[in-house]
Amino acid sequence: ELKNEKMIERYKFDLDIFYQEMKHHFILKSDEEEFKNELFDYFEKKNIAVKFRKKEDQIIKRKGLLELIDNKIKITDKFMKWEDAITEISQVLIDNGDIDEKYTEEIINLINEKGPYFIITPKVALVHSKPSENVKNTSIGLLVSKKDIIFENSKKVNIIIMLTLADRKSHLSALADILTIFENKLSVKDLINKENSIEIIEYIRNNLDFSKEKRID
């Protein structure tokens, strides 16, 4: 382990100086700070230490599921086409100022193009796209349908989680929370039986707390 630490230290260099050297040899079209951040993340994954301090306004705060949902929940007991279901949960996020109307079109077009790629577990769809100009805030909307919503190839879901990305990192804690919730195969049935958003929020909170307690034990 000590040997590895010495190897990492040996390759340590200043990212700002490295960037300036690259500018002499390459045409760099990316924003400077964005490019440095991407380089930093790349070297970090490779376990190579670099000297670099991110600007304060670029440090991304990761939020959990409860923070990102923040009561943006829709419960329905009516039959809906999948396009209407996507539109309904999108509208919740539009009303909250998280996305604009073009994002709804973006998602529907993506589903038509790729099919129901987003079904993460039976009855649960995690709908999302890459960060785009149509997204104002990283956010999550949750649609709970007591009736099946049918996608192509007869894929049925009752839960649609719409995840909007303003960047590539601030959603990661929430994503981990989502996977934790739906590890339990009974979660879909439990959520369908909830009558209002308060009960759903309480259910999510209790399950996340229980999961943390198990990890501590």
Stockholm file with secondary structure:
# STOCKHOLM 1.0

chainA/1-217         ELKNEKMIERYKFDLDIFYQEMKHHFILKSDEEEFKNELFDYFEKKNIAVKFRKKEDQIIKRKGLLELIDNKIKITDKFMKWEDAITEISQVLIDNGDIDEKYTEEIINLINEKGPYFIITPKVALVHSKPSENVKNTSIGLLVSKKDIIFENSKKVNIIIMLTLADRKSHLSALADILTIFENKLSVKDLINKENSIEIIEYIRNNLDFSKEKRID
#=GR chainA/1-217 SS CHHHHHHHHHTCEEHHHHHHHHHHHSCCCSCHHHHHHHHHHHHHHTTCCEECCCCGGGCCCCCCHHHHHTTCEEEECSCCBHHHHHHHHHHHHHHTTSBCHHHHHHHHHHHHHHCSTTEEETEEEEEECCCCTTBCSCEEEEEEEEEEEECGGGCEEEEEEEEECSSSSTTHHHHHHHHHHTTSTTHHHHHHTCCSHHHHHHHHHHHHHHHHHHHHC
#=GC SS_cons         CHHHHHHHHHTCEEHHHHHHHHHHHSCCCSCHHHHHHHHHHHHHHTTCCEECCCCGGGCCCCCCHHHHHTTCEEEECSCCBHHHHHHHHHHHHHHTTSBCHHHHHHHHHHHHHHCSTTEEETEEEEEECCCCTTBCSCEEEEEEEEEEEECGGGCEEEEEEEEECSSSSTTHHHHHHHHHHTTSTTHHHHHHTCCSHHHHHHHHHHHHHHHHHHHHC
//
